[in-house]
Amino acid sequence: MLQSPVDSLRLTLTLDSARRASIVLASTPTLQKNRALTAIADSLRRNTADILAANRDDLTAGAANGLSAGLLDRLTLDDARVAALADAVLQIALLTDPVGEVVRGSSLPNGVKISQVRVPFGVVGVIYEARPNVTVDIAALALKSGNAVVLRGGSAAENTNRVLVALLQTAIESVGLPGDIVQTIDPFGREGATELMQARGQVDVLIPRGSAGLINAVVTQSTVPVIETGAGVVHIFLDESANRDWAVEIVHNSKVQRPSVCNAVETLLVHEGAADRVLPAVLARLAASGVTIHGDSRVQALFPDAVPAGEFDWETEYMSLDLAVAVVAGLDEALAHIRRYSTGHTESIITNDIVNSERFLNEVDSAAVMVNASTRFTDGGEFGFGAEVGISTQKLHARGPMGLPELTSTKWIVRGTGQVRA
């Protein structure tokens, strides 16, 4: 809890202003929201130098404080990444506004008309760490879906987030909307995050993004309803019939393209019937890109440079150029391994066997299940959402990449002409 009564009052006023802003935004026309998004994209491009200067300060501090390579990568912005953020904001502006969409409806025999329509949550809180891209992505998605957003971005990205939030607020105000639609509580530190988790009634939903430790802390401590985004202990299974060329390319892309993100593969399972034929080429390509192979005894026999793997490796989200590899007897053993160690994020099978592919799709209980495709496709941008709030690994309300519809609830609209219930 906040020690200073002044800070506690300031945080209360922040949440109150977010609520007032959400009321304004809930009835804002789509055109005005899109103008705000366009202004945000323009501001990001015009002020890239200021953003990167603040980001360099965060990176210097992060390196001095011993941030892992994975977190430093997530923290890093450059010209290309800022440009991609601006492009994503513009893509969100082009998407259909979910607010007011009729989900279903009917007319009762007595003439009463009922309809279920999408409405904003109201105030969305987000707690995350070392991810300044999240600041922009979530602000843009919240704005388009009619929500005010209160951000706790963590100390690692504090300088970058301060600049980004200021730019977001100025851009939003330039089209006549309240800047308080987007706010940060970073100045309140960890105590502010604790207060945010206890702000039931002031905050409608809370979304954590980050390490398993952060997510678990929010889920267990929050009195505000939580949409849980999960860690990514992601699996690929090379079936006996796997195409070797596909296996080499898919596994390499899933691990190496950006190893610090949650949809990067962390465990490779290989059918024993494909091990001799497929695995050496897969591991050689990975090793050439600097990947450390953590293998069981059968993997070590095929690839002597592998380091021994144990229980720790099967349950670890490395977020680095490390990969756990095991040879299994077949699909049944692969499925059992995934059921035991998966975090429910993404799993993929590489196979030419239609029966096995359908079994894998039906029996794997994860947010995204794939056949002959890189796990890196589990992403809001790749799915056409413009950006994402996160990857939900729970089953209530939202699952998988969360875009605009996942930031709405529904309410029932009932229109009558004087009817009373008999």
GUKESE-757015 format. One record per atom (N, C-alpha, C): x, y, z. Coordinates in steps of 0.2 Angstrom, whole numbers, padded with zeros to 4 digits, always signed. Layout:
N
XYZ;...
END
This chain:
422
+0004-0006+0000;+0000+0000+0000;+0004+0006+0000;+0002+0012-0003;+0006+0018-0003;+0006+0021+0004;+0012+0023+0006;+0014+0025+0012;+0011+0032+0013;+0012+0036+0008;+0010+0043+0008;+0003+0045+0007;-0001+0048+0011;-0008+0050+0010;-0009+0054+0004;-0003+0058+0002;-0004+0062-0004;-0003+0058-0010;+0001+0053-0010;+0002+0048-0016;-0005+0044-0016;-0008+0042-0011;-0014+0038-0011;-0019+0042-0014;-0020+0049-0012;-0025+0053-0015;-0023+0054-0023;-0017+0055-0025;-0015+0056-0032;-0017+0050-0036;-0016+0044-0033;-0018+0038-0037;-0026+0038-0038;-0029+0039-0032;-0037+0039-0033;-0039+0044-0038;-0036+0050-0038;-0038+0055-0043;-0036+0053-0050;-0031+0049-0051;-0029+0046-0057;-0034+0041-0060;-0037+0037-0055;-0042+0032-0057;-0048+0035-0058;-0050+0041-0054;-0056+0044-0055;-0056+0048-0062;-0051+0051-0064;-0050+0054-0071;-0051+0049-0076;-0048+0043-0075;-0049+0038-0080;-0056+0036-0081;-0060+0035-0076;-0067+0034-0076;-0070+0039-0080;-0069+0045-0079;-0073+0051-0082;-0071+0051-0090;-0065+0049-0091;-0062+0049-0098;-0066+0043-0102;-0067+0038-0098;-0070+0032-0101;-0077+0033-0103;-0080+0037-0099;-0087+0039-0100;-0088+0043-0107;-0083+0048-0108;-0083+0052-0114;-0082+0047-0120;-0077+0043-0119;-0075+0039-0125;-0080+0034-0127;-0084+0031-0122;-0089+0026-0124;-0094+0028-0129;-0095+0035-0129;-0100+0038-0134;-0096+0042-0140;-0090+0041-0140;-0086+0045-0145;-0087+0041-0152;-0088+0045-0157;-0089+0042-0164;-0083+0038-0167;-0084+0033-0171;-0078+0030-0173;-0073+0034-0177;-0076+0039-0181;-0072+0044-0185;-0067+0048-0180;-0070+0050-0175;-0065+0054-0170;-0060+0049-0167;-0062+0043-0165;-0057+0039-0162;-0051+0037-0168;-0053+0036-0174;-0048+0035-0179;-0044+0041-0180;-0047+0047-0180;-0042+0053-0180;-0037+0053-0175;-0039+0051-0169;-0034+0051-0163;-0029+0046-0165;-0031+0040-0167;-0026+0035-0169;-0021+0037-0174;-0024+0041-0179;-0019+0044-0184;-0014+0049-0181;-0017+0053-0177;-0013+0058-0174;-0007+0054-0169;-0009+0049-0166;-0004+0045-0162;+0002+0042-0167;+0000+0039-0173;+0005+0037-0177;+0009+0042-0180;+0006+0048-0182;+0010+0053-0184;+0015+0056-0179;+0013+0056-0173;+0017+0058-0167;+0023+0054-0166;+0022+0047-0166;+0027+0042-0165;+0032+0043-0171;+0030+0044-0177;+0035+0045-0182;+0039+0052-0181;+0036+0057-0180;+0039+0064-0179;+0044+0064-0173;+0042+0060-0168;+0046+0060-0162;+0050+0054-0160;+0052+0051-0166;+0056+0045-0165;+0063+0046-0161;+0066+0051-0163;+0072+0053-0160;+0072+0053-0152;+0066+0057-0150;+0065+0058-0143;+0064+0051-0139;+0060+0047-0143;+0058+0040-0140;+0065+0036-0139;+0069+0036-0144;+0075+0032-0144;+0080+0034-0139;+0080+0041-0138;+0085+0044-0133;+0083+0041-0126;+0076+0041-0125;+0074+0039-0118;+0075+0031-0118;+0074+0028-0123;+0075+0021-0123;+0082+0019-0122;+0087+0023-0125;+0094+0021-0123;+0096+0022-0116;+0093+0027-0113;+0094+0028-0105;+0091+0021-0102;+0085+0019-0104;+0083+0013-0101;+0087+0007-0102;+0090+0006-0108;+0094+0001-0110;+0101+0001-0106;+0103+0007-0105;+0110+0007-0101;+0108+0005-0094;+0103+0008-0091;+0101+0006-0084;+0100-0001-0084;+0096-0004-0089;+0095-0011-0088;+0101-0016-0089;+0106-0014-0093;+0112-0018-0093;+0116-0017-0087;+0116-0011-0084;+0119-0011-0077;+0116-0014-0072;+0109-0015-0072;+0106-0019-0067;+0105-0026-0068;+0108-0029-0074;+0109-0036-0075;+0103-0039-0078;+0099-0035-0082;+0093-0038-0086;+0095-0043-0091;+0092-0048-0091;+0093-0054-0096;+0093-0051-0103;+0097-0055-0107;+0097-0054-0114;+0090-0053-0117;+0085-0058-0115;+0079-0058-0117;+0075-0052-0116;+0075-0050-0109;+0072-0044-0107;+0075-0037-0111;+0081-0037-0112;+0084-0032-0115;+0082-0031-0122;+0081-0037-0125;+0078-0037-0132;+0071-0034-0132;+0067-0036-0127;+0060-0034-0127;+0060-0026-0125;+0065-0024-0122;+0065-0017-0120;+0067-0013-0126;+0071-0015-0130;+0074-0011-0136;+0069-0009-0141;+0070-0002-0142;+0066+0001-0148;+0072+0003-0153;+0070+0003-0159;+0075+0006-0164;+0070+0009-0169;+0073+0012-0175;+0069+0015-0180;+0064+0011-0183;+0066+0005-0184;+0061+0000-0187;+0055-0002-0183;+0057-0003-0176;+0052-0005-0172;+0047+0001-0170;+0049+0007-0170;+0045+0013-0169;+0040+0013-0175;+0043+0013-0181;+0039+0013-0187;+0034+0007-0187;+0036+0002-0185;+0031-0004-0185;+0025-0003-0180;+0027+0001-0174;+0022+0003-0170;+0017+0008-0173;+0020+0013-0176;+0015+0017-0180;+0011+0014-0185;+0014+0009-0189;+0010+0006-0194;+0004+0002-0191;+0006-0001-0185;+0001-0005-0181;-0005-0001-0179;-0004+0005-0177;-0009+0010-0174;-0013+0012-0180;-0010+0013-0186;-0014+0014-0192;-0019+0009-0194;-0016+0002-0193;-0020-0003-0195;-0026-0004-0191;-0025-0002-0184;-0031-0003-0179;-0036+0002-0182;-0034+0008-0184;-0039+0013-0186;-0043+0011-0192;-0040+0006-0196;-0044+0003-0202;-0048-0002-0200;-0048-0005-0194;-0052-0011-0192;-0059-0008-0190;-0064-0013-0190;-0070-0012-0188;-0071-0010-0181;-0074-0005-0179;-0076-0003-0172;-0080-0008-0169;-0078-0012-0164;-0083-0017-0161;-0088-0014-0157;-0088-0008-0155;-0093-0005-0150;-0099-0004-0154;-0105-0007-0151;-0111-0006-0154;-0113-0012-0159;-0108-0017-0160;-0110-0022-0164;-0115-0027-0161;-0120-0029-0165;-0125-0033-0162;-0123-0040-0163;-0122-0044-0157;-0120-0050-0157;-0125-0055-0158;-0131-0054-0156;-0137-0058-0157;-0143-0054-0155;-0149-0056-0158;-0155-0052-0156;-0161-0056-0158;-0167-0054-0156;-0173-0057-0158;-0179-0053-0156;-0185-0055-0158;-0191-0051-0156;-0195-0057-0153;-0198-0055-0147;-0202-0060-0143;-0209-0060-0146;-0213-0065-0145;-0220-0065-0147;-0224-0059-0146;-0223-0056-0140;-0226-0050-0138;-0224-0044-0141;-0219-0044-0145;-0217-0038-0149;-0211-0035-0146;-0208-0037-0140;-0202-0034-0137;-0196-0036-0141;-0192-0031-0142;-0186-0033-0146;-0180-0033-0142;-0176-0038-0142;-0170-0038-0138;-0164-0039-0142;-0158-0036-0140;-0152-0037-0144;-0146-0037-0139;-0141-0041-0140;-0135-0041-0136;-0130-0037-0140;-0127-0032-0137;-0122-0028-0141;-0116-0027-0137;-0110-0026-0141;-0104-0025-0138;-0103-0018-0135;-0100-0018-0129;-0099-0011-0126;-0092-0012-0123;-0089-0006-0122;-0082-0006-0119;-0082-0008-0111;-0077-0011-0109;-0076-0013-0102;-0077-0006-0098;-0073-0001-0100;-0073+0005-0096;-0066+0007-0094;-0063+0005-0089;-0056+0006-0087;-0053+0000-0087;-0047+0000-0091;-0043-0006-0091;-0036-0005-0088;-0034-0009-0083;-0028-0008-0080;-0023-0013-0083;-0017-0012-0085;-0012-0016-0088;-0005-0016-0084;-0003-0021-0081;+0003-0022-0078;+0008-0026-0082;+0014-0023-0084;+0019-0026-0088;+0026-0024-0087;+0031-0027-0090;+0037-0025-0088;+0042-0026-0095;+0046-0021-0095;+0051-0020-0100;+0049-0021-0107;+0043-0018-0109;+0040-0019-0115;+0036-0012-0117;+0040-0008-0119;+0037-0001-0121;+0033-0002-0127;+0033-0007-0131;+0029-0008-0137;+0022-0009-0134;+0021-0012-0129;+0014-0013-0126;+0011-0007-0124;+0015-0002-0122;+0012+0005-0120;+0008+0008-0126;+0011+0007-0132;+0007+0010-0138;+0002+0005-0140;+0003-0002-0141;-0002-0006-0143;-0008-0006-0139;-0007-0007-0133;-0013-0007-0128;-0017+0000-0128;-0013+0005-0128;-0017+0012-0129;-0021+0012-0135;-0018+0010-0141;-0022+0011-0147;-0028+0006-0147;-0027+0000-0145;-0033-0005-0145;-0038-0002-0140;-0036+0000-0134;-0041+0003-0129;-0045+0008-0132;-0041+0013-0135;-0045+0019-0138;-0050+0017-0143;-0048+0012-0148;-0053+0011-0153;-0059+0007-0150;-0058+0003-0145;-0063-0001-0142;-0067+0003-0136;-0065+0009-0135;-0069+0014-0131;-0067+0013-0124;-0061+0011-0122;-0059+0010-0115;-0054+0015-0113;-0054+0018-0107;-0048+0021-0104;-0043+0016-0102;-0037+0018-0102;-0032+0013-0099;-0027+0016-0094;-0026+0012-0089;-0021+0014-0084;-0015+0009-0084;-0009+0012-0086;-0003+0008-0087;+0002+0008-0081;+0004+0002-0080;+0010+0001-0075;+0015-0003-0079;+0020+0001-0082;+0025-0002-0087;+0031-0004-0083;+0032-0003-0077;+0038-0005-0074;+0044-0001-0074;+0049-0001-0069;+0055+0003-0069;+0059+0002-0075;+0060-0004-0078;+0065-0005-0083;+0064-0001-0089;+0057+0001-0091;+0056+0005-0096;+0053+0012-0094;+0054+0014-0089;+0051+0020-0086;+0052+0026-0090;+0058+0027-0092;+0060+0033-0097;+0056+0033-0103;+0057+0027-0106;+0053+0026-0113;+0046+0027-0112;+0043+0024-0107;+0036+0025-0106;+0033+0032-0105;+0037+0035-0101;+0036+0042-0099;+0035+0047-0106;+0040+0046-0110;+0039+0049-0116;+0034+0047-0121;+0032+0040-0121;+0027+0038-0125;+0020+0040-0123;+0019+0040-0116;+0013+0042-0113;+0011+0049-0115;+0016+0053-0114;+0016+0060-0115;+0014+0062-0122;+0017+0058-0127;+0015+0059-0134;+0008+0056-0136;+0006+0051-0132;-0001+0048-0133;-0006+0053-0131;-0005+0056-0125;-0010+0061-0122;-0010+0067-0127;-0005+0069-0129;-0005+0075-0133;-0008+0074-0140;-0007+0068-0143;-0010+0067-0149;-0018+0066-0148;-0020+0063-0143;-0027+0062-0141;-0031+0068-0140;-0027+0073-0136;-0030+0079-0135;-0031+0083-0141;-0026+0082-0146;-0026+0086-0152;-0033+0085-0156;-0037+0080-0155;-0043+0079-0159;-0049+0080-0154;-0048+0083-0148;-0053+0085-0144;-0056+0080-0139;-0052+0075-0138;-0053+0070-0133;-0049+0071-0127;-0051+0068-0121;-0047+0069-0115;-0041+0065-0115;-0035+0068-0113;-0029+0065-0113;-0029+0059-0108;-0033+0060-0103;-0033+0055-0097;-0036+0048-0100;-0038+0047-0106;-0039+0041-0109;-0033+0036-0108;-0027+0039-0108;-0021+0035-0107;-0017+0038-0101;-0016+0034-0096;-0012+0036-0090;-0007+0031-0088;-0002+0033-0085;+0003+0029-0082;+0003+0030-0074;+0004+0025-0070;+0005+0025-0063;+0012+0023-0061;+0017+0023-0066;+0024+0022-0065;+0027+0026-0059;+0025+0032-0058;+0028+0036-0053;+0026+0033-0046;+0021+0029-0045;+0019+0027-0039;+0023+0020-0037;+0027+0018-0042;+0031+0012-0040;+0027+0005-0039;+0030+0001-0036;+0027-0006-0035;+0021-0005-0030;+0021+0000-0026;+0015+0001-0021;+0009+0003-0026;+0010+0007-0031;+0005+0009-0035;+0002+0003-0039;+0006-0002-0041;+0004-0008-0044;-0001-0012-0039;+0001-0012-0033;-0003-0016-0028;-0009-0012-0027;-0009-0006-0027;-0016-0002-0026;-0020-0003-0032;-0017-0003-0038;-0021-0005-0044;-0024-0012-0044;-0021-0016-0042;-0024-0023-0041;-0029-0023-0036;-0030-0019-0031;-0035-0018-0026;-0041-0013-0028;-0040-0010-0034;-0045-0005-0036;-0051-0008-0039;-0054-0013-0036;-0061-0016-0038;-0066-0010-0038;-0070-0009-0043;-0075-0004-0043;-0072+0002-0047;-0066+0003-0047;-0063+0009-0050;-0060+0007-0057;-0057+0000-0057;-0054-0003-0063;-0059-0009-0065;-0061-0009-0071;-0065-0015-0073;-0062-0021-0074;-0056-0021-0077;-0052-0027-0079;-0045-0026-0078;-0041-0031-0077;-0034-0030-0076;-0030-0035-0080;-0025-0033-0084;-0022-0038-0089;-0014-0038-0087;-0011-0043-0085;-0004-0043-0084;-0001-0046-0090;+0005-0043-0091;+0009-0046-0097;+0017-0046-0094;+0020-0052-0095;+0027-0052-0093;+0029-0059-0090;+0033-0059-0086;+0035-0066-0083;+0030-0070-0080;+0031-0076-0079;+0027-0080-0075;+0026-0078-0068;+0031-0075-0065;+0031-0073-0058;+0026-0067-0058;+0027-0062-0063;+0023-0056-0063;+0015-0058-0063;+0014-0062-0068;+0007-0064-0070;+0004-0068-0064;+0008-0072-0061;+0005-0076-0055;+0004-0071-0049;+0008-0066-0048;+0007-0061-0043;+0000-0058-0044;-0001-0055-0050;-0007-0052-0052;-0013-0056-0051;-0013-0062-0053;-0018-0067-0053;-0020-0068-0045;-0015-0069-0041;-0016-0071-0034;-0018-0065-0030;-0016-0059-0031;-0016-0054-0027;-0022-0049-0029;-0024-0049-0035;-0029-0044-0037;-0036-0046-0035;-0040-0041-0033;-0047-0041-0032;-0051-0039-0038;-0047-0036-0043;-0050-0034-0049;-0050-0040-0054;-0056-0041-0058;-0056-0047-0062;-0050-0046-0067;-0046-0052-0068;-0040-0053-0072;-0041-0057-0078;-0039-0054-0084;-0038-0059-0090;-0031-0061-0090;-0030-0067-0089;-0023-0070-0088;-0019-0071-0095;-0014-0068-0096;-0009-0069-0101;-0004-0074-0099;-0002-0079-0102;+0002-0084-0099;+0009-0084-0102;+0014-0087-0098;+0020-0089-0101;+0020-0093-0107;+0025-0094-0111;+0025-0098-0117;+0030-0103-0117;+0029-0109-0113;+0033-0115-0114;+0030-0118-0120;+0032-0117-0126;+0029-0118-0133;+0033-0124-0135;+0029-0129-0138;+0031-0135-0141;+0030-0136-0149;+0035-0139-0152;+0034-0142-0158;+0036-0149-0158;+0032-0153-0162;+0032-0161-0162;+0034-0162-0169;+0040-0166-0171;+0041-0168-0177;+0039-0175-0178;+0034-0176-0181;+0031-0183-0182;+0035-0187-0186;+0034-0194-0187;+0038-0199-0190;+0038-0197-0198;+0032-0194-0200;+0032-0192-0207;+0034-0185-0209;+0037-0181-0204;+0039-0174-0205;+0043-0173-0211;+0041-0168-0215;+0046-0166-0221;+0052-0163-0218;+0058-0166-0220;+0064-0163-0217;+0065-0156-0218;+0064-0154-0224;+0065-0147-0226;+0061-0142-0222;+0054-0144-0221;+0049-0140-0217;+0052-0140-0210;+0054-0146-0208;+0056-0146-0201;+0062-0141-0199;+0067-0141-0204;+0072-0137-0203;+0070-0129-0203;+0066-0127-0207;+0064-0120-0208;+0060-0118-0202;+0055-0122-0201;+0050-0121-0196;+0053-0120-0189;+0057-0125-0187;+0060-0125-0180;+0064-0119-0180;+0068-0118-0185;+0073-0112-0185;+0069-0106-0184;+0064-0105-0188;+0060-0098-0187;+0057-0098-0181;+0054-0103-0178;+0051-0103-0172;+0056-0101-0166;+0062-0103-0166;+0067-0102-0161;+0071-0096-0162;+0073-0094-0168;+0079-0090-0169;+0076-0083-0171;+0070-0082-0175;+0068-0076-0177;+0068-0070-0172;+0065-0072-0166;+0065-0068-0160;+0064-0072-0154;+0070-0074-0151;+0069-0079-0146;+0066-0077-0139;+0066-0070-0138;+0064-0067-0132;+0056-0067-0131;+0052-0068-0136;+0045-0067-0136;+0041-0074-0134;+0035-0073-0132;+0032-0079-0129;+0030-0084-0134;+0030-0083-0140;+0028-0088-0145;+0034-0091-0148;+0040-0090-0146;+0046-0094-0148;+0045-0101-0145;+0047-0106-0149;+0047-0112-0147;+0053-0113-0141;+0051-0117-0136;+0056-0119-0131;+0057-0126-0130;+0053-0131-0133;+0054-0138-0132;+0052-0141-0139;+0057-0145-0142;+0056-0149-0148;+0056-0156-0146;+0050-0159-0148;+0049-0166-0147;+0050-0170-0154;+0053-0176-0154;+0055-0179-0161;+0053-0186-0160;+0049-0188-0165;+0047-0195-0165;+0053-0199-0167;+0054-0205-0163;+0060-0209-0163;+0061-0212-0171;+0055-0212-0174;+0056-0215-0181;+0059-0209-0186;+0059-0203-0184;+0061-0198-0188;+0068-0195-0185;+0070-0197-0180;+0076-0194-0177;+0082-0195-0181;+0084-0200-0184;+0090-0201-0188;+0089-0197-0194;+0083-0197-0197;+0082-0194-0204;+0082-0186-0203;+0079-0184-0198;+0077-0177-0198;+0081-0173-0193;+0082-0175-0187;+0085-0171-0181;+0092-0169-0183;+0097-0172-0186;+0103-0169-0187;+0103-0163-0191;+0099-0163-0196;+0099-0157-0200;+0096-0151-0196;+0090-0152-0192;+0087-0147-0188;+0092-0144-0183;+0095-0149-0180;+0100-0146-0174;+0106-0143-0177;+0108-0145-0183;+0114-0142-0186;+0112-0134-0188;+0106-0134-0191;+0104-0127-0193;+0104-0122-0187;+0101-0125-0181;+0100-0121-0175;+0107-0119-0172;+0111-0124-0172;+0118-0123-0169;+0122-0118-0173;+0121-0118-0179;+0124-0113-0184;+0122-0106-0182;+0116-0105-0179;+0113-0099-0177;+0114-0097-0170;+0118-0101-0167;+0120-0100-0160;+0116-0103-0155;+0111-0107-0156;+0107-0110-0152;+0110-0116-0148;+0109-0116-0141;+0112-0121-0137;+0107-0126-0136;+0108-0132-0138;+0104-0138-0138;+0104-0141-0131;+0098-0142-0127;+0098-0146-0121;+0094-0152-0123;+0098-0158-0123;+0095-0164-0125;+0095-0169-0120;+0090-0174-0121;+0090-0180-0117;+0096-0185-0120;+0096-0191-0117;+0102-0195-0119;+0102-0197-0127;+0096-0198-0129;+0095-0200-0136;+0097-0194-0141;+0096-0188-0139;+0098-0182-0143;+0105-0181-0142;+0108-0182-0136;+0115-0182-0136;+0119-0187-0140;+0116-0193-0141;+0119-0198-0145;+0120-0196-0152;+0114-0192-0155;+0114-0190-0161;+0118-0183-0162;+0118-0179-0157;+0121-0173-0157;+0126-0172-0151;+0132-0174-0152;+0136-0174-0146;+0137-0167-0142;+0136-0161-0146;+0137-0155-0143;+0131-0153-0139;+0126-0157-0138;+0120-0155-0134;+0122-0156-0127;+0120-0151-0122;+0121-0152-0115;+0115-0156-0112;+0116-0159-0107;+0111-0164-0104;+0105-0160-0102;+0099-0162-0103;+0093-0159-0101;+0089-0163-0096;+0086-0159-0092;+0082-0163-0086;+0076-0159-0085;+0073-0160-0079;+0066-0158-0078;+0066-0150-0078;+0071-0147-0076;+0071-0140-0077;+0070-0137-0084;+0073-0141-0089;+0073-0138-0096;+0066-0139-0099;+0062-0145-0097;+0055-0146-0099;+0050-0141-0097;+0052-0138-0091;+0047-0133-0089;+0049-0126-0089;+0054-0124-0093;+0057-0118-0093;+0055-0114-0100;+0053-0107-0099;+0053-0103-0104;+0059-0099-0105;+0064-0101-0109;+0071-0099-0109;+0071-0091-0111;+0067-0089-0116;+0067-0083-0119;+0074-0081-0121;+0078-0086-0124;+0085-0085-0126;+0086-0090-0132;+0092-0090-0134;+0094-0095-0139;+0096-0102-0136;+0091-0105-0133;+0092-0111-0129;+0085-0115-0131;+0086-0122-0132;+0081-0126-0134;+0081-0133-0131;+0076-0135-0128;+0076-0142-0125;+0073-0146-0130;+0077-0152-0131;+0075-0157-0136;+0074-0164-0133;+0069-0168-0135;+0068-0174-0133;+0066-0179-0138;+0068-0185-0138;+0066-0190-0143;+0060-0194-0139;+0054-0195-0143;+0049-0198-0140;+0047-0204-0144;+0043-0209-0141;+0041-0215-0144;+0036-0214-0150;+0032-0209-0149;+0027-0207-0154;+0022-0202-0152;+0017-0201-0156;+0012-0196-0154;+0009-0196-0147;+0008-0202-0145;+0005-0203-0138;+0010-0200-0133;+0016-0201-0133;+0021-0199-0128;+0022-0191-0129;+0022-0189-0135;+0022-0182-0137;+0016-0178-0133;+0010-0181-0134;+0004-0178-0131;+0005-0178-0124;+0007-0183-0121;+0008-0183-0114;+0013-0178-0111;+0018-0177-0115;+0023-0173-0113;+0020-0166-0113;+0017-0164-0118;+0014-0157-0119;+0009-0156-0113;+0004-0161-0112;-0001-0160-0107;+0003-0159-0100;+0009-0162-0099;+0012-0161-0092;+0015-0154-0092;+0019-0152-0097;+0023-0146-0097;+0021-0140-0100;+0016-0140-0104;+0013-0134-0108;+0010-0129-0104;+0011-0123-0105;+0008-0117-0102;+0001-0115-0106;-0001-0119-0111;-0007-0118-0114;-0006-0112-0119;-0001-0111-0122;+0000-0105-0126;+0000-0107-0134;+0005-0111-0136;+0005-0113-0143;+0009-0119-0144;+0006-0124-0148;+0010-0130-0150;+0009-0131-0157;+0014-0134-0160;+0014-0136-0167;+0016-0143-0169;+0013-0146-0174;+0015-0153-0176;+0018-0152-0183;+0023-0155-0185;+0025-0155-0192;+0025-0163-0194;+0020-0164-0199;+0018-0170-0201;+0015-0170-0208;+0015-0176-0211;+0012-0177-0217;+0006-0183-0216;+0005-0184-0210;+0000-0189-0208;-0007-0185-0206;-0012-0186-0210;-0018-0182-0209;-0021-0184-0202;-0021-0191-0201;-0024-0193-0195;-0020-0191-0189;-0014-0191-0189;-0010-0188-0183;-0011-0180-0182;-0011-0177-0188;-0012-0170-0187;-0019-0168-0184;-0024-0172-0186;-0031-0171-0183;-0031-0172-0176;-0028-0178-0174;-0027-0180-0167;-0024-0174-0163;-0018-0172-0166;-0015-0166-0162;-0019-0160-0161;-0023-0158-0167;-0027-0152-0166;-0033-0153-0161;-0035-0159-0161;-0041-0161-0156;-0039-0162-0149;-0033-0165-0148;-0031-0167-0141;-0027-0162-0137;-0023-0157-0141;-0019-0152-0138;-0023-0147-0135;-0023-0145-0129;-0027-0140-0126;-0024-0134-0125;-0022-0130-0130;-0018-0124-0130;-0022-0119-0133;-0020-0112-0132;-0024-0107-0136;-0023-0107-0143;-0017-0109-0146;-0016-0110-0153;-0013-0116-0154;-0016-0120-0159;-0013-0127-0161;-0012-0127-0168;-0006-0129-0171;-0004-0128-0178;-0002-0134-0181;-0003-0134-0187;+0000-0140-0191;+0005-0137-0197;+0011-0139-0197;+0016-0137-0202;+0016-0130-0203;+0017-0126-0197;+0018-0119-0197;+0022-0117-0191;+0025-0111-0192;+0029-0109-0186;+0025-0106-0180;+0027-0107-0174;+0024-0105-0168;+0024-0097-0168;+0028-0094-0172;+0029-0087-0172;+0022-0083-0175;+0018-0087-0178;+0012-0084-0180;+0007-0083-0175;+0007-0085-0169;+0003-0084-0164;+0004-0076-0161;+0001-0072-0165;+0002-0065-0164;-0004-0061-0166;-0006-0055-0163;-0011-0051-0165;-0010-0048-0172;-0004-0046-0173;-0003-0043-0179;-0003-0048-0185;+0000-0054-0184;-0001-0059-0189;-0008-0061-0190;-0012-0061-0185;-0019-0063-0186;-0023-0058-0189;-0021-0052-0190;-0024-0047-0193;-0028-0042-0188;-0026-0042-0182;-0029-0038-0177;-0025-0031-0176;-0020-0030-0180;-0017-0023-0180;-0011-0024-0174;-0013-0026-0168;-0009-0027-0163;-0012-0031-0158;-0010-0033-0152;-0013-0037-0147;-0012-0034-0140;-0017-0036-0136;-0017-0034-0129;-0012-0039-0126;-0012-0045-0128;-0008-0051-0126;-0011-0057-0128;-0008-0063-0126;-0010-0069-0128;-0013-0072-0122;-0020-0073-0122;-0023-0076-0116;-0023-0083-0116;-0021-0086-0111;-0020-0094-0110;-0025-0096-0106;-0030-0092-0104;-0036-0095-0100;-0042-0096-0104;-0047-0098-0102;-0053-0101-0106;-0059-0096-0105;-0059-0092-0100;-0065-0088-0099;-0064-0081-0102;-0069-0079-0106;-0069-0072-0109;-0065-0072-0116;-0059-0073-0115;-0054-0073-0121;-0049-0078-0121;-0047-0080-0127;-0042-0085-0127;-0038-0084-0133;-0031-0084-0133;-0027-0083-0138;-0025-0076-0139;-0023-0074-0145;-0022-0066-0146;-0028-0062-0145;-0027-0057-0141;-0033-0053-0139;-0033-0046-0143;-0038-0045-0147;-0038-0039-0151;-0044-0034-0149;-0047-0031-0153;-0052-0026-0151;-0058-0030-0148;-0061-0035-0151;-0067-0038-0148;-0066-0040-0141;-0060-0042-0139;-0058-0045-0133;-0058-0040-0127;-0058-0033-0130;-0058-0028-0125;-0065-0025-0124;-0070-0029-0126;-0077-0027-0125;-0080-0032-0121;-0086-0030-0118;-0091-0034-0114;-0097-0034-0119;-0103-0036-0116;-0109-0035-0119;-0114-0033-0114;-0119-0030-0117;-0125-0029-0113;-0132-0030-0117;-0137-0031-0114;-0143-0032-0117;-0147-0026-0118;-0150-0024-0124;-0154-0019-0125;-0161-0022-0127;-0166-0019-0123;-0173-0021-0123;-0177-0015-0125;-0181-0016-0131;-0185-0010-0133;-0193-0013-0133;-0197-0010-0130;-0204-0012-0130;-0208-0006-0132;-0215-0007-0132;-0220-0002-0133;-0226-0003-0128;-0224-0003-0122;-0229-0004-0117;-0230-0011-0114;-0226-0016-0116;-0228-0023-0114;-0226-0024-0107;-0230-0028-0103;-0229-0030-0097;-0229-0038-0096;-0225-0040-0092;-0225-0048-0091;-0231-0051-0088;-0234-0056-0092;-0240-0059-0089;-0238-0063-0083;
END
